[in-house]
Amino acid sequence: MKKPPRISCTYAIVDVERGRQALAKYLREHGGLPVVIHAVLTNPYGSDDGVSIEFSADVTKIEVAK
């Protein structure tokens, strides 16, 4: 199997389903919440704008960072 490329990222969007209202309230009251996201990048979501390309991902696990 070919070695995957080195990548870097500065932000992501997470589509929260369960707990979304509680999370929104928590963030309003306390600010950011550090999390660890395990995901599988599946395909490009957008096109190359000369700076970045967005990619879709299937989240396999998300947990509050300790």
FENBEL-V557167 format. One line per field, one symbol per residue. ss: DSSP state (H for helix, E for strand, - for the rest). phi: phi as a letter, one per 40 degrees, with the letter a starting at -180 (. if undefined). burial: # if it has 9 or more other C-alpha atoms within 8 Angstrom, else .. A space follows every 10 residues. Layout:
BEGIN
ss->???
phi->???
burial->???
END
This chain:
BEGIN
ss->---------- ---------H HHHHHHHHHH ----EEEEEE EEEE------ ----EEEEEE EEEE--
phi->.cccccbbab aabbccbcgc cccdcdcccb gcbcbbbbab cbaccbbccg babcbcaccc abaccc
burial->.......... .......... .....##... ......#.#. ...#...... ..#.###.#. .#....
END
